[in-house]
């Protein structure tokens, strides 16, 4: 069935790889920024405050960004 044969060249998939690389690097950079923000905030406010869970927000966002970067990296 010649109508169902696919060509051997991967035409049009280069942009998908480029977008995956950009997303992987972007989310990795965001994870690094959130980690630096958490460390900087922790240095400034070393005394525990009443809102302990609110202080963990940068860690949560860092883990989310790192997980997304890993997911995009796995697609590559």
Secondary structure in CASP SS format (residue, H / E / C, confidence):
PFRMAT SS
TARGET T0000
AUTHOR 0000-0000-0000
METHOD secondary structure of the structure
MODEL  1
X C 1.00
X H 1.00
X H 1.00
X H 1.00
X C 1.00
X C 1.00
X C 1.00
X C 1.00
X C 1.00
X C 1.00
X C 1.00
X C 1.00
X C 1.00
X H 1.00
X H 1.00
X H 1.00
X H 1.00
X H 1.00
X H 1.00
X H 1.00
X H 1.00
X H 1.00
X H 1.00
X H 1.00
X H 1.00
X H 1.00
X H 1.00
X H 1.00
X H 1.00
X H 1.00
X H 1.00
X H 1.00
X H 1.00
X H 1.00
X H 1.00
X H 1.00
X H 1.00
X H 1.00
X H 1.00
X H 1.00
X H 1.00
X H 1.00
X H 1.00
X H 1.00
X C 1.00
X C 1.00
X C 1.00
X C 1.00
X C 1.00
X C 1.00
X C 1.00
X H 1.00
X H 1.00
X H 1.00
X H 1.00
X C 1.00
X H 1.00
X H 1.00
X H 1.00
X H 1.00
X H 1.00
X H 1.00
X H 1.00
X H 1.00
X H 1.00
X H 1.00
X H 1.00
X H 1.00
X H 1.00
X H 1.00
X H 1.00
X H 1.00
X H 1.00
X H 1.00
X H 1.00
X C 1.00
END
